[in-house]
Amino acid sequence: MVNDGSHTDERVKVTGAQFHALVNSPDGAGRYFMHLDNIVIECSEEEYKKWKAAKNHSDYLWGFESGAAVVPLDAVLSADGGSDDGEVDEVITGQDVTADENHNTEKMAFDNIEIESLRAAVSTLPGEDKWLIERLFLGDRRVAQREIAATLGISQQAVAKRKAKVLATLKARMEGQDCANV
């Protein structure tokens, strides 16, 4: 539990079944939750409505941008091969449609697991190490090692050594994590 004086942040790890039971219980009535990747955050009704509207809009736009269409396997499509007779030259079922080879769902799932594992590992770093990694890799404006060295009053080589040490720590923590805990 984190208490910074203005609010209390309580984090609880639950399974999907436990969360489903909570949401469908009397305790879940009138509570709102935002789903962010593999994290669910309880929020106010107003925050939920804003998040849901933004998510719906994003999903709507993604449908246009991706050029993807969902076709049921039992759908029947017809293709006019360009002939002038108006006759259907070919009948195609949803089963005949090939998958988009540029879209690898399995790879995306593993990438998401790795990203969550990295986020978890970064969140466990001591403050100065976390600050360094955020400035070097995660910030909106990435900062060069020489700028960090100037800020901290140390040499660029010292920053490079510290970076290597922190990255080794992150790698060890990520390799030690069980994917089921992500």
MARFINU-261925 format. One record per residue: x negated, y, z of N, C-alpha, C in turn; residue in three letters. Coordinates in steps of 0.1 Angstrom, whole numbers, plus 5000, padded with zeros to 4 digits. Layout:
N
XYZXYZXYZALA...
***
This chain:
182
499149885000500050005000499150125000MET499450224991498750344990499650464995VAL499050545004499850665009498950785008ASN499350874998498550994996499151115003ASP500151095011500751205018502051255011GLY502051254998503251294990504151184987SER503651064986504550944983503750824987HIS504550714988503950584992504050494979THR502950434976502950344964502750204970ASP503750124969503749984974503749894962GLU502749814961502649714949502849574954ARG503749504947504149374951504049284938VAL503349174939503249084928504348974929LYS505148974919506248874919506348804905VAL506948684905507048614893508248664885THR508348634872509548674865510848624871GLY510848504876512048444882512448524895ALA511448564903511648644915512248774911GLN511648844901512148974897513548964892PHE513848854884515248834878516248814890HIS515848744900516648714912516948854919ALA515948934921516049064927517049154920LEU516849164907517649254899519149214899VAL519349084900520749034900521349014914ASN520649054924521049034937521749174942SER522449174953522949294959521849404961PRO520649354965519549444967519149524955ASP519349454943518949514930519949614925GLY521149614930522249704925521849854927ALA521949924916521650064916520150104916GLY519350004913517850024912517550024898ARG516550104894516050114880514550084879TYR514250014868512849964866512449994852PHE511150044851510550064838509649954835MET509649894823508849784820507649834811HIS506449834816505249884809504249764808LEU504149714796503349594794503649484804ASP502749444812502949334822503249394836ASN503649524836503849584849505349644849ILE506049624860507349684862507249784873VAL507749904871507750004880509150054884ILE509450054897510750104901510750254900GLU511850314895511950454893513350504896CYS513550634895514850694897515650674884SER516950694885517850684874517450774863GLU517150904867516751004857515450964849GLU514450914857513250874850513450754841GLU514350664846514650544837515350584824TYR516250674825516950724813516050784803LYS515050864808514050934800513250824793LYS512750734801511850624796512650544786TRP513850504789514650414779514850494766LYS515250624767515450694755514150704746ALA513050724753511750734745511350594740ALA511650494747511350354742512250324730LYS513550344731514450324720514050394708ASN513650524710513250604698511950544692HIS510950504700509750444696510050314688SER510850234694511150104687511850134674ASP512750234673513450264661512450304650TYR511550394654510550444644509650334640LEU509250244649508350134646508950054635TRP510250034635510949954625510750014611GLY510750144610510550204597509050204593PHE508150234603506750244600506150104596GLU506650004602506049864600506549814587SER507649854582508149794569508649654571GLY508749614584509149484587510749474587ALA511149354583512649334584512849194590ALA513849184598514149054604515148984595VAL514748864591515648784582515848654589VAL517148624592517448494598517048374589PRO516648264594516248154586517348104577LEU518648124581519648064573520248174563ASP519648284563520048394553519748354539ALA520648394530520348364516520148494509VAL519048504503518648624495518648594480LEU518948694472518948664458517948754452SER517248704441516248794435516548794420ALA516748914414516948924400515548954394ASP515048864386513748864381513548984371GLY514449074371514249184362514949164348GLY515649064347516349044335517549134333SER517949164321519049254318520449184319ASP520449054321521748984320522548994333ASP521949054344522649064357522748934364GLY522248824359522248694365521148694376GLU521448614387520448594397519548484392VAL518248524391517248424386516748334397ASP516848374409516248284420516948304433GLU517248204440517848214453516748174463VAL516648264473515648244483516348234497ILE515948144505516448134519515448194528THR515848224540514948284550513748194553GLY513948064551512847964553511747974542GLN512148034531511148044520510348164521ASP510748264530509948384532508748354540VAL507548394535506348364543506148474553THR505348434563505048524574504048634570ALA504048744576503148854573501748804578ASP500848784570499548734573498648844581GLU499048964580498349074587498849094601ASN499849014605500449024619500248894626HIS499248894635498948774643499448794657ASN500648734660501248754673500348684684THR499748574681498948504691497748594695GLU497048654685495948734688496348864696LYS497548914692498049034699498348994714MET498848874716499148834730497848824738ALA496848754732495548744739494948884741PHE495048974731494449104733495149174745ASP496449164746497149224757496749164770ASN496549034771496048974783494649024787ILE493749044777492449094780492549244784GLU493349314778493549454782494049464797ILE494949384800495449384814494449344824GLU493649244820492549194828491449304830SER491149384819490249494820490749604830LEU492049634828492649734837492549694851ARG492849564854492849514868491449524873ALA490449484865489049494869488549634872ALA488949724863488549864865489149924877VAL490449884880491049944892490449894905SER489649794905488949744917487549804919THR487149884909485749944911485750054921LEU484650074928484450184937484650314929PRO485050424936485350544930484350604920GLY483050604923482150664914481950574902GLU481950444903481850354892483050364883ASP484250374889485450394881485450524874LYS484950634880484850764874483950754862TRP482850684863481850674852482450604840LEU483150494843483750414832484850494825ILE485650564833486750644827486150754818GLU485150814823484550924815483850874802ARG483250754803482450704791483450634781LEU484450574786485250484777486750514776PHE487350554787488850554788489550694787LEU488750794789489450934789489850974775GLY490751074776491151134763489951194756ASP489051254763487851314758486651234764ARG486051144756484951064761483751154762ARG482951134773481851214776480551134774VAL479551204768478251144765477551124778ALA476551024778475750994790474951124794GLN474451194785473651314789474551424796ARG475851434792476751524799476951474814GLU477151344815477451284829476151304837ILE474951284831473751304838473551444843ALA473951544835473851684839474851714850ALA476051654849477051674860476651624873THR476051504873475551434885474151474890LEU473451544881472151594885471151474885GLY471351384876470351264874469951254860ILE469051164857468551154843469551064835SER469451084822470351004813470050854814GLN468750824816468350684818469050624831GLN469150704841469850654853471250634851ALA471950714842473350694839473450564831VAL472450544821472550424813472350294822ALA471450304831471250184840472550154849LYS473150264854474350254862475550194853ARG475650244841476650204831476450054829LYS475250004826474949864824475349784836ALA475049834848475349754860476849744862LYS477549854860479049854861479749764851VAL479249774839479749684828479549534831LEU478349504837478149364841479049324852ALA479349414861480349384872481649364866THR482149444857483449434851483549294843LEU482449264836482449134828482549024838LYS481849024849481948914858483348904865ALA483849014868485249014874486248964864ARG486149004851487148964841486948814838MET485748764838485548624836486048534847GLU485948594859486448524871487948524873GLY488648614866490048614868490748504861GLN491848454867492748354861493748424853ASP493948384840494948444831496348444837CYS496648354845497948344851498248454861ALA497148524866497348634875497448764868ASN497448774855497548894848499048934846VAL
***
